[in-house]
């Protein structure tokens, strides 16, 4: 079972994910950090104005997005979803998805 812990995003190295444009991500947890063989990955991603997450699919990773500011849309399995501040978006693993 994964262990609980607190981590500050400012202590994490920022990265530019391969299929993200004008975006930054921070790894908050992975199997080694969480001491787990069943936990996959936990990260935070900021997509700035004009940025995008280009079409991708992650077989073993669900996604949960909390929209803090701005407006945009995603295309998930061919269906368009609009979102804005206060919205939560869930994308099950193994689904084609993109964000703008």
N, CA, C and O atoms as a MOPAC input file, in Angstrom:
PM7 MOZYME 1SCF
protein

 N      0.84700 1    -1.17600 1     0.00000 1
 C      0.00000 1     0.00000 1     0.00000 1
 C      0.89200 1     1.23900 1     0.00000 1
 O      1.86600 1     1.28900 1     0.75100 1
 N      0.58000 1     2.24600 1    -0.83100 1
 C      1.39700 1     3.46600 1    -0.86000 1
 C      1.39400 1     4.16200 1     0.49100 1
 O      0.39700 1     4.14300 1     1.21200 1
 N      2.51600 1     4.77400 1     0.82200 1
 C      2.59200 1     5.52500 1     2.06700 1
 C      2.20800 1     6.97800 1     1.81500 1
 O      2.43600 1     7.50900 1     0.72700 1
 N      1.63600 1     7.60600 1     2.80700 1
 C      1.25800 1     9.01700 1     2.71100 1
 C      2.46700 1     9.89100 1     3.03300 1
 O      3.32400 1     9.50600 1     3.82800 1
 N      2.53000 1    11.05800 1     2.41900 1
 C      3.56500 1    12.02800 1     2.75600 1
 C      3.15500 1    13.38900 1     2.22000 1
 O      2.23400 1    13.50100 1     1.41100 1
 N      3.84600 1    14.41500 1     2.67800 1
 C      3.60800 1    15.79000 1     2.22600 1
 C      4.83400 1    16.22400 1     1.44900 1
 O      5.96700 1    15.99900 1     1.87600 1
 N      4.59900 1    16.84500 1     0.30900 1
 C      5.70200 1    17.31100 1    -0.52700 1
 C      5.33800 1    18.68300 1    -1.06800 1
 O      4.19900 1    18.89800 1    -1.48300 1
 N      6.27200 1    19.60400 1    -1.07200 1
 C      6.04300 1    20.95000 1    -1.57300 1
 C      6.43600 1    21.01200 1    -3.03600 1
 O      7.53200 1    20.59500 1    -3.40900 1
 N      5.53800 1    21.53400 1    -3.86800 1
 C      5.80600 1    21.59100 1    -5.31300 1
 C      7.07200 1    22.39800 1    -5.61400 1
 O      7.74300 1    22.13700 1    -6.61300 1
 N      7.40300 1    23.36300 1    -4.77300 1
 C      8.59600 1    24.18200 1    -5.00900 1
 C      9.89000 1    23.41400 1    -4.76000 1
 O     10.96500 1    23.87200 1    -5.14700 1
 N      9.79700 1    22.24900 1    -4.11800 1
 C     10.96100 1    21.39600 1    -3.91700 1
 C     11.15400 1    20.39900 1    -5.06700 1
 O     12.13400 1    19.65400 1    -5.08200 1
 N     10.23800 1    20.38300 1    -6.01300 1
 C     10.28200 1    19.43100 1    -7.13000 1
 C     10.90700 1    20.08100 1    -8.36100 1
 O     10.76300 1    21.28200 1    -8.58700 1
 N     11.58800 1    19.28300 1    -9.13300 1
 C     12.15400 1    19.78400 1   -10.39200 1
 C     11.04800 1    19.93300 1   -11.42800 1
 O     10.24100 1    19.02400 1   -11.62100 1
 N     11.01500 1    21.07800 1   -12.08900 1
 C     10.03800 1    21.31700 1   -13.14900 1
 C     10.50600 1    20.64900 1   -14.43500 1
 O     11.70600 1    20.55600 1   -14.69600 1
 N      9.54700 1    20.18300 1   -15.23900 1
 C      9.87200 1    19.51500 1   -16.50100 1
 C      8.90500 1    19.97600 1   -17.58900 1
 O      7.80900 1    20.45700 1   -17.30000 1
 N      9.32000 1    19.82500 1   -18.82000 1
 C      8.47400 1    20.10100 1   -19.97800 1
 C      8.10700 1    18.74000 1   -20.56900 1
 O      8.91700 1    18.13800 1   -21.27500 1
 N      6.87800 1    18.23900 1   -20.28600 1
 C      6.49500 1    16.92600 1   -20.82400 1
 C      6.58400 1    16.91200 1   -22.35200 1
 O      6.32400 1    17.92900 1   -22.99500 1
 N      6.94700 1    15.77400 1   -22.93400 1
 C      7.16900 1    15.68000 1   -24.37800 1
 C      6.01000 1    16.14300 1   -25.25100 1
 O      6.24200 1    16.77500 1   -26.28200 1
 N      4.78300 1    15.85100 1   -24.87600 1
 C      3.64500 1    16.20700 1   -25.72800 1
 C      2.88200 1    17.42100 1   -25.20400 1
 O      1.70400 1    17.59600 1   -25.51500 1
 N      3.55300 1    18.26300 1   -24.40700 1
 C      2.92900 1    19.46800 1   -23.88400 1
 C      3.61700 1    20.69300 1   -24.47000 1
 O      4.84200 1    20.73700 1   -24.57600 1
 N      2.82800 1    21.67700 1   -24.84500 1
 C      3.33900 1    22.93200 1   -25.37900 1
 C      2.98500 1    24.05300 1   -24.41700 1
 O      1.84100 1    24.15200 1   -23.97200 1
 N      3.96000 1    24.90000 1   -24.09100 1
 C      3.74900 1    26.01200 1   -23.15300 1
 C      3.15400 1    25.48500 1   -21.84700 1
 O      2.15800 1    26.01400 1   -21.35300 1
 N      3.76300 1    24.45400 1   -21.30000 1
 C      3.27400 1    23.81200 1   -20.08400 1
 C      4.46100 1    23.35800 1   -19.23400 1
 O      5.55500 1    23.12200 1   -19.74600 1
 N      4.22600 1    23.24300 1   -17.94500 1
 C      5.23100 1    22.76000 1   -17.01100 1
 C      4.59500 1    21.69100 1   -16.14200 1
 O      3.42100 1    21.79800 1   -15.78700 1
 N      5.35300 1    20.66400 1   -15.79600 1
 C      4.85500 1    19.60200 1   -14.91600 1
 C      5.87200 1    19.35700 1   -13.80600 1
 O      7.07000 1    19.58600 1   -13.97500 1
 N      5.36800 1    18.88800 1   -12.67100 1
 C      6.18700 1    18.55700 1   -11.51700 1
 C      5.80000 1    17.16500 1   -11.04600 1
 O      4.62300 1    16.89900 1   -10.80200 1
 N      6.77900 1    16.27000 1   -10.91400 1
 C      6.51900 1    14.92500 1   -10.40100 1
 C      6.37700 1    15.00200 1    -8.88300 1
 O      7.30700 1    15.39000 1    -8.17600 1
 N      5.20800 1    14.62800 1    -8.40400 1
 C      4.94800 1    14.65800 1    -6.96500 1
 C      5.08600 1    13.27000 1    -6.33900 1
 O      5.28600 1    13.15600 1    -5.13000 1
 N      4.98100 1    12.22300 1    -7.14600 1
 C      5.11200 1    10.88000 1    -6.61000 1
 C      5.27100 1     9.84900 1    -7.70400 1
 O      4.67900 1     9.97400 1    -8.77600 1
 N      6.06500 1     8.83600 1    -7.43800 1
 C      6.22800 1     7.69800 1    -8.33600 1
 C      6.37800 1     6.45400 1    -7.45700 1
 O      6.41800 1     6.58900 1    -6.23400 1
 N      6.46200 1     5.26300 1    -8.02200 1
 C      6.50500 1     4.05400 1    -7.18000 1
 C      7.61200 1     4.06500 1    -6.12300 1
 O      7.39600 1     3.60300 1    -5.00300 1
 N      8.79300 1     4.58700 1    -6.46300 1
 C      9.89000 1     4.61300 1    -5.49300 1
 C      9.59000 1     5.59000 1    -4.35300 1
 O      9.80500 1     5.26600 1    -3.18500 1
 N      9.09400 1     6.78400 1    -4.69000 1
 C      8.78300 1     7.78100 1    -3.65800 1
 C      7.67500 1     7.30000 1    -2.72200 1
 O      7.69200 1     7.57800 1    -1.52300 1
 N      6.70700 1     6.57000 1    -3.29600 1
 C      5.53600 1     6.15400 1    -2.53100 1
 C      5.71900 1     4.78500 1    -1.87700 1
 O      4.82700 1     4.30200 1    -1.18000 1
 N      6.89400 1     4.15400 1    -2.10800 1
 C      7.17900 1     2.83800 1    -1.54400 1
 C      6.06500 1     1.84600 1    -1.89400 1
 O      5.51200 1     1.17500 1    -1.02200 1
 N      5.75300 1     1.77200 1    -3.19200 1
 C      4.61700 1     0.95300 1    -3.62900 1
 C      4.92600 1     0.24600 1    -4.93600 1
 O      5.60400 1     0.79400 1    -5.80500 1
 N      4.42900 1    -0.96900 1    -5.07000 1
 C      4.55000 1    -1.66200 1    -6.34900 1
 C      3.23700 1    -1.59600 1    -7.12900 1
 O      3.15400 1    -2.12500 1    -8.23800 1
 N      2.20700 1    -0.95200 1    -6.56200 1
 C      0.92300 1    -0.83600 1    -7.26000 1
 C      0.61100 1     0.59700 1    -7.66800 1
 O     -0.26000 1     0.81900 1    -8.50900 1
 N      1.30500 1     1.57700 1    -7.08700 1
 C      1.07500 1     2.98100 1    -7.38800 1
 C      1.85900 1     3.36200 1    -8.63000 1
 O      3.02700 1     2.99100 1    -8.75300 1
 N      1.25200 1     4.09100 1    -9.55100 1
 C      1.90800 1     4.40900 1   -10.80300 1
 C      2.62900 1     5.75400 1   -10.76800 1
 O      3.85900 1     5.77900 1   -10.72700 1
 N      1.90600 1     6.86900 1   -10.78300 1
 C      2.54200 1     8.16600 1   -10.94800 1
 C      1.57400 1     9.25800 1   -10.52800 1
 O      0.37200 1     9.14200 1   -10.77000 1
 N      2.06700 1    10.30200 1    -9.91300 1
 C      1.25100 1    11.44500 1    -9.52200 1
 C      2.02000 1    12.70200 1    -9.86900 1
 O      3.16000 1    12.86900 1    -9.43500 1
 N      1.41500 1    13.59000 1   -10.64400 1
 C      2.10400 1    14.81900 1   -11.01900 1
 C      1.11700 1    15.98000 1   -11.06800 1
 O     -0.09900 1    15.79000 1   -11.05600 1
 N      1.67200 1    17.17500 1   -11.12300 1
 C      0.89900 1    18.40800 1   -11.29800 1
 C      1.35300 1    19.01200 1   -12.61500 1
 O      2.54200 1    18.99500 1   -12.93400 1
 N      0.41500 1    19.54000 1   -13.37500 1
 C      0.75200 1    20.14800 1   -14.65800 1
 C      0.04600 1    21.49900 1   -14.79000 1
 O     -1.14200 1    21.62000 1   -14.49100 1
 N      0.77500 1    22.49300 1   -15.23100 1
 C      0.21100 1    23.80400 1   -15.52800 1
 C      0.31200 1    24.02800 1   -17.03100 1
 O      1.40400 1    23.99800 1   -17.59800 1
 N     -0.82300 1    24.25100 1   -17.66600 1
 C     -0.83800 1    24.59400 1   -19.09000 1
 C     -1.16800 1    26.07700 1   -19.17400 1
 O     -2.26200 1    26.49800 1   -18.79900 1
 N     -0.23300 1    26.85500 1   -19.66200 1
 C     -0.41000 1    28.30800 1   -19.72600 1
 C     -1.22300 1    28.71700 1   -20.95000 1
 O     -1.43200 1    27.91600 1   -21.86100 1
 N     -1.68000 1    29.96600 1   -20.96600 1
 C     -2.48800 1    30.49400 1   -22.05900 1
 C     -1.82800 1    30.17900 1   -23.40200 1
 O     -0.64400 1    30.45000 1   -23.59800 1
 N     -2.59400 1    29.61200 1   -24.31100 1
 C     -2.07900 1    29.24000 1   -25.62100 1
 C     -1.38500 1    27.89200 1   -25.65300 1
 O     -0.97400 1    27.43700 1   -26.72100 1
 N     -1.24600 1    27.24600 1   -24.51000 1
 C     -0.56800 1    25.95600 1   -24.44100 1
 C     -1.50500 1    24.80300 1   -24.75400 1
 O     -2.70400 1    24.99900 1   -24.95100 1
 N     -0.95500 1    23.61300 1   -24.79800 1
 C     -1.75300 1    22.42700 1   -25.12400 1
 C     -1.05200 1    21.16800 1   -24.64000 1
 O      0.16500 1    21.13500 1   -24.45700 1
 N     -1.84500 1    20.15400 1   -24.44300 1
 C     -1.34100 1    18.79700 1   -24.23200 1
 C     -1.82000 1    18.01300 1   -25.45000 1
 O     -3.00800 1    17.71700 1   -25.58000 1
 N     -0.90500 1    17.68500 1   -26.32400 1
 C     -1.22100 1    17.05100 1   -27.59700 1
 C     -1.69400 1    15.60800 1   -27.36700 1
 O     -1.34800 1    14.98900 1   -26.36200 1
 N     -2.47800 1    15.08900 1   -28.29600 1
 C     -3.09100 1    13.76300 1   -28.16600 1
 C     -2.12700 1    12.73300 1   -27.59200 1
 O     -1.00200 1    12.56600 1   -28.06300 1
 N     -2.61500 1    12.04100 1   -26.54500 1
 C     -1.80900 1    11.03900 1   -25.86800 1
 C     -2.73600 1     9.97700 1   -25.28500 1
 O     -3.95300 1    10.16100 1   -25.23700 1
 N     -2.15900 1     8.88200 1   -24.84900 1
 C     -2.89100 1     7.79200 1   -24.20200 1
 C     -1.93700 1     7.13400 1   -23.21800 1
 O     -0.80100 1     6.81400 1   -23.57000 1
 N     -2.39300 1     6.93100 1   -21.98500 1
 C     -1.57800 1     6.31100 1   -20.94800 1
 C     -2.31100 1     5.05600 1   -20.47000 1
 O     -3.31400 1     5.16800 1   -19.76400 1
 N     -1.83700 1     3.87900 1   -20.83500 1
 C     -2.56200 1     2.64700 1   -20.54300 1
 C     -2.87500 1     2.42200 1   -19.07000 1
 O     -3.94900 1     1.91300 1   -18.74600 1
 N     -1.97100 1     2.78500 1   -18.17600 1
 C     -2.16200 1     2.46800 1   -16.76300 1
 C     -2.29400 1     3.69400 1   -15.87700 1
 O     -2.00600 1     3.62400 1   -14.68300 1
 N     -2.72600 1     4.81800 1   -16.44300 1
 C     -2.79300 1     6.04300 1   -15.63300 1
 C     -4.08800 1     6.79900 1   -15.87800 1
 O     -4.33400 1     7.28700 1   -16.98000 1
 N     -4.91100 1     6.89100 1   -14.84500 1
 C     -6.07300 1     7.76400 1   -14.89700 1
 C     -5.59100 1     9.20000 1   -14.71300 1
 O     -4.50000 1     9.43700 1   -14.19500 1
 N     -6.41100 1    10.15000 1   -15.14200 1
 C     -6.09300 1    11.56600 1   -14.97200 1
 C     -7.24100 1    12.24500 1   -14.24000 1
 O     -8.41000 1    11.95100 1   -14.49000 1
 N     -6.90300 1    13.14200 1   -13.34800 1
 C     -7.89800 1    13.97700 1   -12.68100 1
 C     -7.36300 1    15.40600 1   -12.73600 1
 O     -6.28300 1    15.68300 1   -12.21500 1
 N     -8.10000 1    16.30000 1   -13.35600 1
 C     -7.69300 1    17.69100 1   -13.50600 1
 C     -8.60300 1    18.58800 1   -12.68500 1
 O     -9.82600 1    18.45600 1   -12.74200 1
 N     -8.00900 1    19.50300 1   -11.91800 1
 C     -8.72500 1    20.53500 1   -11.19200 1
 C     -8.40600 1    21.84700 1   -11.90600 1
 O     -7.25700 1    22.28800 1   -11.90600 1
 N     -9.39800 1    22.46000 1   -12.50300 1
 C     -9.17900 1    23.68700 1   -13.27000 1
 C     -9.24600 1    24.85600 1   -12.29500 1
 O    -10.30700 1    25.15900 1   -11.74800 1
 N     -8.10700 1    25.50900 1   -12.08300 1
 C     -8.02400 1    26.60300 1   -11.12000 1
 C     -8.33300 1    27.94800 1   -11.75300 1
 O     -8.96300 1    28.79700 1   -11.12200 1
 N     -7.90000 1    28.15600 1   -12.98900 1
 C     -8.15000 1    29.42400 1   -13.67100 1
 C     -8.10300 1    29.19000 1   -15.17400 1
 O     -7.58600 1    28.17600 1   -15.64300 1
 N     -8.64300 1    30.13100 1   -15.90800 1
 C     -8.65000 1    30.03700 1   -17.35900 1
 C     -9.77600 1    29.15700 1   -17.86900 1
 O    -10.50700 1    28.53700 1   -17.09500 1
 N     -9.89600 1    29.11700 1   -19.15200 1
 C    -10.91000 1    28.29700 1   -19.81200 1
 C    -10.23200 1    27.48900 1   -20.90100 1
 O     -9.18600 1    27.88200 1   -21.41600 1
 N    -10.82200 1    26.37600 1   -21.24500 1
 C    -10.26000 1    25.55500 1   -22.30000 1
 C    -11.19500 1    24.42900 1   -22.65500 1
 O    -12.36400 1    24.41300 1   -22.26900 1
 N    -10.65600 1    23.49300 1   -23.39500 1
 C    -11.43900 1    22.32000 1   -23.76500 1
 C    -10.50700 1    21.13100 1   -23.94200 1
 O     -9.31000 1    21.27800 1   -24.18900 1
 N    -11.08800 1    19.96500 1   -23.80900 1
 C    -10.39100 1    18.71100 1   -24.06700 1
 C    -11.18400 1    17.90200 1   -25.06200 1
 O    -12.40300 1    18.03900 1   -25.16800 1
 N    -10.48600 1    17.06600 1   -25.78400 1
 C    -11.12800 1    16.07300 1   -26.64600 1
 C    -10.71300 1    14.72500 1   -26.07500 1
 O     -9.53700 1    14.36200 1   -26.07800 1
 N    -11.71400 1    13.98900 1   -25.58100 1
 C    -11.47300 1    12.69600 1   -24.94500 1
 C    -12.24600 1    11.64300 1   -25.71800 1
 O    -13.47500 1    11.67600 1   -25.78300 1
 N    -11.50400 1    10.70500 1   -26.30500 1
 C    -12.13000 1     9.66100 1   -27.13000 1
 C    -13.06100 1    10.27500 1   -28.18100 1
 O    -14.14200 1     9.75000 1   -28.44600 1
 N    -12.63000 1    11.39100 1   -28.77500 1
 C    -13.37700 1    12.02300 1   -29.86700 1
 C    -14.48900 1    12.96600 1   -29.44400 1
 O    -15.10400 1    13.60100 1   -30.30000 1
 N    -14.76800 1    13.07900 1   -28.14400 1
 C    -15.83000 1    13.96300 1   -27.67000 1
 C    -15.20900 1    15.20700 1   -27.02200 1
 O    -14.26400 1    15.10300 1   -26.24000 1
 N    -15.75500 1    16.39000 1   -27.36100 1
 C    -15.23100 1    17.65400 1   -26.84000 1
 C    -15.90700 1    18.01300 1   -25.51400 1
 O    -17.12600 1    17.91400 1   -25.37300 1
 N    -15.07800 1    18.43500 1   -24.53700 1
 C    -15.54400 1    18.86300 1   -23.22000 1
 C    -14.98200 1    20.25000 1   -22.93300 1
 O    -13.77100 1    20.45200 1   -23.02000 1
 N    -15.83900 1    21.20700 1   -22.59300 1
 C    -15.42700 1    22.55700 1   -22.21400 1
 C    -15.22000 1    22.59600 1   -20.70100 1
 O    -15.89300 1    21.86900 1   -19.97000 1
 N    -14.29300 1    23.43700 1   -20.22100 1
 C    -14.09800 1    23.57700 1   -18.77900 1
 C    -13.60100 1    24.97200 1   -18.43300 1
 O    -13.09900 1    25.70500 1   -19.28500 1
 N    -13.75400 1    25.31900 1   -17.15600 1
 C    -13.32300 1    26.61100 1   -16.64400 1
 C    -13.05900 1    26.50700 1   -15.14700 1
 O    -13.09300 1    25.41000 1   -14.59000 1
 N    -12.79800 1    27.63500 1   -14.49100 1
 C    -12.45600 1    27.63600 1   -13.06400 1
 C    -13.49100 1    26.89100 1   -12.21800 1
 O    -14.69600 1    27.10200 1   -12.35600 1
 N    -12.99600 1    26.02200 1   -11.34600 1
 C    -13.85700 1    25.26900 1   -10.45100 1
 C    -14.27600 1    23.91100 1   -10.99400 1
 O    -14.83700 1    23.10300 1   -10.25400 1
 N    -14.01900 1    23.64500 1   -12.25800 1
 C    -14.39200 1    22.35300 1   -12.83700 1
 C    -13.35700 1    21.28400 1   -12.48500 1
 O    -12.18000 1    21.57500 1   -12.26900 1
 N    -13.82800 1    20.05000 1   -12.43600 1
 C    -12.97600 1    18.87800 1   -12.24800 1
 C    -13.21500 1    17.96400 1   -13.44800 1
 O    -14.36000 1    17.73800 1   -13.83900 1
 N    -12.15300 1    17.44500 1   -14.02600 1
 C    -12.27800 1    16.57600 1   -15.19600 1
 C    -11.56400 1    15.26000 1   -14.89300 1
 O    -10.41900 1    15.25300 1   -14.44200 1
 N    -12.24900 1    14.15500 1   -15.14400 1
 C    -11.69300 1    12.81800 1   -14.93700 1
 C    -11.50700 1    12.16000 1   -16.29600 1
 O    -12.43000 1    12.15200 1   -17.11000 1
 N    -10.31700 1    11.60500 1   -16.55400 1
 C    -10.04800 1    10.87100 1   -17.78700 1
 C     -9.54200 1     9.48700 1   -17.39300 1
 O     -8.44800 1     9.37300 1   -16.83900 1
 N    -10.31100 1     8.43500 1   -17.66400 1
 C     -9.85400 1     7.08500 1   -17.33300 1
 C     -8.60200 1     6.71000 1   -18.13200 1
 O     -8.38600 1     7.21100 1   -19.23600 1
 N     -7.78600 1     5.82800 1   -17.56500 1
 C     -6.60600 1     5.34300 1   -18.27300 1
 C     -6.98500 1     4.69300 1   -19.59600 1
 O     -8.09800 1     4.19700 1   -19.76900 1
 N     -6.04900 1     4.70700 1   -20.51000 1
 C     -6.19700 1     4.09800 1   -21.82400 1
 C     -7.20100 1     4.81400 1   -22.72300 1
 O     -7.74700 1     4.20600 1   -23.64300 1
 N     -7.45100 1     6.11000 1   -22.46500 1
 C     -8.32000 1     6.91800 1   -23.33300 1
 C     -7.47300 1     7.93700 1   -24.09400 1
 O     -6.59300 1     8.57300 1   -23.51400 1
 N     -7.73800 1     8.09000 1   -25.38500 1
 C     -7.10800 1     9.17400 1   -26.12500 1
 C     -7.61100 1    10.47900 1   -25.54400 1
 O     -8.80900 1    10.63900 1   -25.30800 1
 N     -6.68700 1    11.42500 1   -25.30900 1
 C     -7.08000 1    12.70700 1   -24.73900 1
 C     -6.11000 1    13.80600 1   -25.17900 1
 O     -4.93400 1    13.56000 1   -25.45000 1
 N     -6.63700 1    15.00700 1   -25.23700 1
 C     -5.83300 1    16.19700 1   -25.52100 1
 C     -6.49900 1    17.38300 1   -24.83100 1
 O     -7.70500 1    17.37100 1   -24.58600 1
 N     -5.70200 1    18.41300 1   -24.51800 1
 C     -6.22100 1    19.59100 1   -23.79200 1
 C     -5.72400 1    20.86700 1   -24.46700 1
 O     -4.58500 1    20.95600 1   -24.92400 1
 N     -6.62100 1    21.85100 1   -24.51100 1
 C     -6.27800 1    23.16500 1   -25.08800 1
 C     -6.83100 1    24.26800 1   -24.21200 1
 O     -6.65400 1    25.44700 1   -24.51800 1

